[in-house]
Amino acid sequence: MPGIFDKKIFNEEVFGGYVARIPNTKRNALIKSKAIRPRPDLATAMKDGGGGNFISTQLEGLISGSKPQNYDGQTDMKSSNLETFNHSRVVVGRMNSWTEKDFTKDITGGKDFMESIAEQVSEYWSEIDQDTILMILRGIFSMKGAANVEFVAKHTADITKVTNSEGKAGYMDATSLNTAMQRACGDNKASFTMALMHSVVATNLENLKILTYLKYTDKDGMERNIGLATLNGRFVLVDDDMPAEIESSTGEVNGKYTIQITTAGVAEDTISIGGEVYTIGAETSCSAKTIAVGSSATTQAAALKTVLEEQFDGIFTVTSSGDTVALTQINGGIGELPTVKATGTMTISTKNPTPGAFPVEKIRYTTYVLGDGAFEYTDCGATVPYEVDRDPKTNGGQDTLYSRQRKCFAPFGISYTMKRQATASPDDEELAYGPNWTLVSTVNKDGAEKYISHKSIPIARIISYG
């Protein structure tokens, strides 16, 4: 028998060693996409003691929005200057540690679990970074204030009440992505380059044959998918970490079915239940119990309960009361009432069955649509990003790997306000807090605040049932 120590499985007699880690099923598609544009030039300003955890940079405005003046030979020309918008960004600090005992290495054939942890740290932080960006996106689409609410409304396509080209309400079709991009950015919709969606949404589009996977030809001449799809000319990355929120649900129903012996059987009568035939007065194929000749309906119901418990083990719980046997589903929706027939003197009836049902959840999926550089990323660094501590006393000796990081993910055209932040680094709840985000802005000469055009921000979302 395998033994357990410190969450590790080992064979007490022969242990061949660990040969592979459990596969990591998290895709981390967002953090690896072109939507993240590196800004290493900002790292110096964000180092500890050199700008701290919050800095502002400038976005240049456009001259294209200014109105020309009449050139008529008598009107003086008025000059204007290029506007700049203030873009504030925050550094997110995170840390974690992992401890392994010496003894686990001793009992697992010399397997160095600390080495395995070290190999996984980079992928672990990619998972955390993607979670951070998803929290930021949640905050962006919860922003308050007139200009910000306009952005949220224009950059959100909620199609849960829209009937698609296939006649299904709330599901994406061939036009959903294109329409959402135009709604968000109008004639600037070409700035969008990719969509990130849950596998349920992707599968729906695959079934409609409108999601096309890119292919390559291997060295043997075989054509294979590369795991990257396109829709409306945009790359599609599939990742089940995309938001999926339960809108409504119906609970599980454990179906209940009853069989009443209305007339007791006599010798050689049979009762057939779900293909199994039981004979009165003889041993059944499922049990050594005998339904006695001339016995009452109550006695025969109790004997029938015994054989049905074995026949439907794991599917129904079986009880008897008087002349009636009741079968109740153990898992709702699994195990319908089997066909019941009796021959000879015996007569039976099935009474008022309660149909079983699986639990049903109605889920709203969020598909994010982003352009290249939708987020600017700066690895700000920590004074000591990694270190290992040796404790020779505790548990007979153990090592701990400590890891720290400070990173900034700044959505293009959207500033972090720090309206609610308890410490130097925002936690996930604070990143998802709408009032902590606002469109970047500048102040006009007359003192009025002017916000960047929402059409210049390549961030949008589609809400659907699939």
N, C-alpha and C positions, 0 to 999 in steps of 0.2 A: 504493500500500500504506500502511496506517496505521502510524505510528511509535509507539514507546513511550518515555516518559521519566517516571521517578519514579511508576510505576504509573498514569499517565494516558495515555489513548489520544487521539491527535490525527492529523489528516490534514495531510500535509506541504504539499499544494497548496491545498486549500480546507478551512477548518474553520468550520463554521457555528455553533459554540458548543454548550455543554451546555445542555439545556433542562429536564432533570429528573434528580432523584436516583434511585438504585436504590430501589425500594419497600422499606420496612422491614416484614418479615413477622412480627416479634415482636409479640404482642398486648398484653403487659403488663396483662392483665386483672385480676390480683390487686391491683396497686398502685393501679389506678383504681377499685376497688370500694369499697362502703360498709363492707367488713370493716376498713378502715383509718380509725380515728377520730383526727382531729388533736388534739394537746394542746399548743398553742402556749404555754400558761401555764407549761410546764416549761422553756422555752428559756432563760430567764434563769439558772436554776440550772445549766444545762449549758454555759454560755459558757466559753470558755477562761479559767481563773483564777477562775471563780465556781462551782465545784462539780465541774469537771473532766469526766471521761468516765464516771463511775459515780455514780448517786444512788439513793436509796430514797424511795419515797412510801408512803402508807398507804391500804389498802383497809379500808373499814368492814365489820365482821361484821354478822350478823343476830340480832335478838332472838327470831326465830321458833323457834329450836332449843332454847330453854331450857324446862325442865320446870316447870309450875305447881305451887304448893304448896296444901295442903289448907286451906281456909277453914272452920274449925270452932269459932271463938271462943276457942280456947285454944292455938293454935299461933302462935308469933312468925314474922312474915314476914321472909325473908332476901332481901336485895337484891343484884343483880349489875349489872355495868356492861357497856357495849358493847365487844366485842373489836375490836381493829384488827390487820390483817395487814400485814407488811412486804413491799413490792413493790419489788425492786431491778431496775434497768435500766441498760443500757450504751449508750454512744454509739459508733456505727460510723463511722470516718473513711475516706474513699476519695479518690483523686486520679488524674488522668490528664492527658495533654497531647498535642497534635497539631501537627505542623510542616509548613508548605508553603513551597516554594521560589518565589522571584520568577520564575524561568525557566519554571515550569509555566504561569504566567499569560501569559507572553509567547508561548508556543507553542500555546496553546489559545484564541486569539482574545480574550484579555482576561478569561477566566473566572476569577472570584475564588473559589478553592476554600476559602480561609479563611472566607469568608462562609458557604459551604455547611456547613462544620463547625460554625460558630456556630449555624446554624439547627437543627442536629441534636443539640446538646448536651443540651437538656432531655429529649428522648426517650431519649437514651443513658443518662442518669442514672435515668430510670424503669425501664429494663431492669435496671440494676445494683441498684436498690432491690428489684425483684421477686426477683432472684437472692438478695439478702440475706435476704428473708423466707422463701424456700424453704429456705435453709440453717438458719434458726432453726427452722422446722417440722421439719426432719430432726433437729435437736438435741433438740427437745421430745419426739419420739417415740423417742428413744434414752435417755431419762432413767433414772437408777438410784435404788434405794431403794424400800422397800415401798409408801409412799403414791404415789410417782411411777410405779412399775411398774403399780399398780392403775389409775391414770389412763390410761397407755398401752394397757393391755389393754381397758379399758371403752370407750375412744375410738377403738379400731381394729376395723374389721369386715373381716377377711380372708376373702373369699368364694371364693378360688381353688380350694377343695375342695368348694364348695357347688353343687349342681345347681339351676339356676334353673327358672322356670316354663316355659321353652322346651326343657328337657331338656339344656341345655348347662352343663357344669361350669365354674365360675370366671367367669361373665359376669354383669354386672348386669342386673336386670330391673325391673319396675315397683315392686317392694317393697324393693329393696336400700337406697335412700337413706333411706326412712322407718324401716326397721328399724335402720339404723346410727345415726340421730339418737336414737332411743329408747334404744338400748343405751348411748349416751354420756351422755345427760342426762335420761333418764327422762321424768317429767312436765314437765321444763323444755325439751323438744325444740323447742318453739316459738321458742326463742332462736336457732335456726339459720335463716338467711335465704338462703344461697346455697351453691352447689357449684361448684368449679373443677375441670374435668376435661380430659384429653387428648382430641384430636379422634377417636382410635380408639374411646374409650369413648362419646363423644357420638354417633358414627356408628352404633355398635351400638344405642344407645337410639333413634335416629332410625328405624333399620330396624324396630324393634319398635313404632314409631308411638306412643311414650310421651313423647318429648321434643317439646314444642310451642314453636315460635318465635313470639314476639310480632310483631304486624304493625301497619302504619300505612297510611293512605290518602294518596297523594301528591296534588299539585295537579291531576293529570289524572284523578283518581278510581281510580287503579290501586292495588291492595293489595300491599304489599311487606313482606318480613321486615326486622326492624331488627337482626338478628344477636344478639339476646338471647333465650334460651329459658327454659322453666320445666319443672320436674320435681317432682311431689308438692308443688306450690305454692311451690317455692323457685326463685329465679333460678339459671340455669346459665350460667357463663362458660367458654368453650372456649379453651384455650391449650395449645399443644404444649410449653411449658416445664414443665408438670406432670411429676412424676417418672415415668420409664419405664425399668425396669431389666431387663436380660436375665436370665432365670432359667435357661434352657438353650438350646442351639443345636445344630443338626446342620450339618455342613460341606457345601459344594458338592460334587456328584459330576458329573464330566465323563463322560457316557455314551460308550461305545465300541462301535462296530458294525463287523462284518467281512463282506466279500463274497468268497467263494472261487470262482474259475473252475475247476470240476471237470473240464470238457471244453472244450477250445479251440474257438472258433467258426470257421466257414468263411464264404466270401463270401455276402453277403446275410443272414446271421444278424443278429439284433438283440438288444440288451439295453436294457430300459427301467428307468430309475432316477428315481423321483420325478417321473414325467411326461415326462422327457426321453428320447428314443429315439436310441440310437447304433447305427450299422450297420457291421458288419465289412466291411472292404475299401473303405470310403468315408470321406471327410472328415466329421467330426461337425459338428453345428450350433454346438458350443461351442468347438471348437479346430481348428487346422489339422493336428493330428496324425492320422495314419492308423493304424488297427489292421490290420496286414498280413494278407492272405489266407494261410492255412496256417501262421501263426506259432504259437508255443507259448502255453500258458496264462500262463506267466510274462511273456512279451512283451506279451500282451494286457492283463494286470493292470497293468503299468507304464503302458501307453497309457491305460487306463481311469482310472488315478490322475490323469493330466494333465487330462482333461476334467472330472473330478469336482472338482478343485481350483477350477476356474472356476465350475462350477455351484453349489458350496456355499461360495463365498468368504465369509469372515466368520462362517460357521456351524460348519464342521468343519475340522480339519486332516486332510489325507489323506496316507497313506503306503502304500507297497506293499512286500511281501516275498514273493518266489516267486510263487505263483499267487493270493495273497490281497491284497486292498485293505482298509485299516482307516480308518474315519472316527471321529474323536474330537471330541466337542463342545468348542468354544472356551469357551462359557459353559454351565455345568451346567444341564440342563433345557430348553435352547433347541436345537431341531433333533432331532426323533425320526428313527429309521431309516426312510428312504423305502421305498415298495414297489419291489421288484426283481423283474423278470421277464425271461426269456430265451426266444428262439424258435429253431427250427432245431436244428442239431447242438449248439450251445453249451448247457451246463448250468451252473448256479451254485447255491451254497448260502450261507445266512447262518448264522454260527456264534456261539452263546452270547453274545448282546448283553449289555452292562452298561448298565442303564437309567440315564439321567442324572437329576439332581435339583437343584432350586434349594436354596440354603441356607435353613434354617428356624430362626427364633428365637422362643422362647416368652418373652413380655414381660409383666412385672407392672406394671400401671399404678396410680398412686396418685391418687385423687380426694380433694381436701380439701373439707370441709364447714365453713363458718364462719358465725358470727353477725355482725350489725352491731357494730362496735367490738371485734372479736376481737383486733385489734392497736391499740395507742395509738401515734401517730406524732408525733414532735417534730423539727422542722427546727432543729437547734442552731446552725447557721451556722459559717462559718469566717472568720477574720480577713480574708483576701483570697480570696473564692470564685472569682473569675475575673481573669486578667491576660494581656496579650499582650506578648511579648518580641521585640524587633527585633534580628536579628543580620545586619549588613550585609556581613560578611566571608565567612562559611561558605557554600559553594555559590553564591557570587555574590550572596548576600542571601536571607534567609529569615525568616519570622515563625513564632512558636510560641504557641499558645493553651494556657494552663494553667488547670486547673479543679480545685477542691477542695470537698468537702462533708463535713459531720458531721451524721448523722441517728440518731435512736433509734427503733427499732421494738420495742415492748414487748408481748408477748403477755399478754392479760388473765389474771390469776390465776397467772402463772408468772414466777418471778424468775430473773435471771441471777446466777450465783454467783462468777464469775471464778476457778474452781478451776484452770483451765489457760488462761493468757493471757500471752503473752510480752511484749507491748508495751501502750501505752495504748489501742490500738484492736484489737479482735479481728479476725482474718482469717476467711475462710470456713470453714476447717477447725475453728477454735475455736468458731465459731457452731454448727457441726454436731455438736460434742462433747457427748454426753448429760449427763455430770456437771456441765457448766456451767449446767444448768437444773434448777429444782426448783419444785414448787408453793409458792406464797406461804404463810407460816406465822406463827404467833405462839406465845408461850410462856405456858402456864397458870401459875396461882399455885403449883402444885406442881412447876413446873419442866419439865413435859412439853411437848413440841412439838406444836402442833395445826395441821393443814393445812386450807386452804380446801377446801370440798366440790368434788370434781371435776365434779359436775353443774352447777355455776355457770359452767363454762368452755366457751364455744361454739366448740370446736375439735375436729374429728374427721377421720378418714380412712377411705376404703374402698380395699382392695387387690383388684384384679381383673385378669383377662386381657383385658377389654374391656367 
